[in-house]
Amino acid sequence: MSELAAETTRALRDLDTHHAPTCYIPPEDVMAELIPVHSSTFCEGKGQVPYFDVQNGGTIAARAAWASPSPNLSFKALAGRGTSYAAAMDACFVGEERVIPQSGDFHGGWVTSNLHGRTKGAPGTEHW
């Protein structure tokens, strides 16, 4: 993903318990092509969560992004927005700061220098 896949000043941060924040981006701020894959998960707050391959500049990152088309009332601001695993992209930034991908592969947390404390994701933390 060496080309710009998305750029926004309108991202919303999702702050799930013990996870690094995840930045959800409005679809109109995504330049990459999102290709639906036959894979989804269910989140009690975000509902059915479909996944996408991200194609950008001839490169495809498999199952690298997901959306929340029909979240419950607590997460309604995320409706229609999407996010990606920071580890699946060449780089993700919050402002000028390069994001460090959250450990593990079950959440897309974007770790920045202002995040303090342990986050879920590393081996042995899946149970909290």
Backbone hydrogen bonds, N-H to C=O, Kabsch-Sander energy under -0.5 kcal/mol:
donor,donor_aa,acceptor,acceptor_aa,energy
7,E,29,D,-2.1
12,L,24,Y,-2.3
14,D,22,T,-3.0
15,L,13,R,-0.5
16,D,14,D,-0.6
19,H,16,D,-2.0
22,T,14,D,-1.8
24,Y,12,L,-3.4
24,Y,22,T,-0.6
25,I,82,G,-3.5
29,D,26,P,-2.0
30,V,27,P,-1.6
31,M,5,A,-2.6
31,M,29,D,-0.5
32,A,5,A,-2.1
33,E,55,Q,-2.7
35,I,33,E,-0.6
35,I,53,D,-2.8
37,V,51,Y,-2.0
39,S,37,V,-2.1
41,T,49,V,-1.7
43,C,47,G,-2.2
47,G,43,C,-2.3
49,V,41,T,-3.3
51,Y,39,S,-1.8
52,F,65,A,-2.6
53,D,35,I,-2.9
54,V,61,A,-2.5
55,Q,33,E,-3.0
55,Q,53,D,-0.6
56,N,54,V,-0.5
56,N,59,T,-2.8
59,T,56,N,-1.7
61,A,54,V,-2.7
62,A,60,I,-0.7
64,A,52,F,-0.9
64,A,61,A,-1.0
65,A,52,F,-1.9
66,W,83,T,-2.1
67,A,50,P,-1.6
68,S,81,R,-1.7
72,N,45,G,-2.5
75,F,72,N,-1.6
76,K,73,L,-1.2
78,L,75,F,-2.5
79,A,76,K,-1.5
80,G,68,S,-1.3
81,R,78,L,-2.4
82,G,25,I,-2.2
83,T,66,W,-2.4
85,Y,64,A,-2.6
86,A,84,S,-0.6
88,A,85,Y,-1.3
89,M,85,Y,-0.5
89,M,86,A,-1.1
94,V,97,E,-2.4
95,G,93,F,-0.5
97,E,94,V,-1.8
99,V,92,C,-3.2
100,I,111,V,-2.7
102,Q,109,G,-2.1
110,W,21,P,-4.0
111,V,100,I,-2.5
111,V,109,G,-0.7
115,L,112,T,-2.0
120,K,18,H,-4.5
121,G,122,A,-0.5
122,A,119,T,-0.6
125,T,122,A,-2.1
128,W,125,T,-1.6
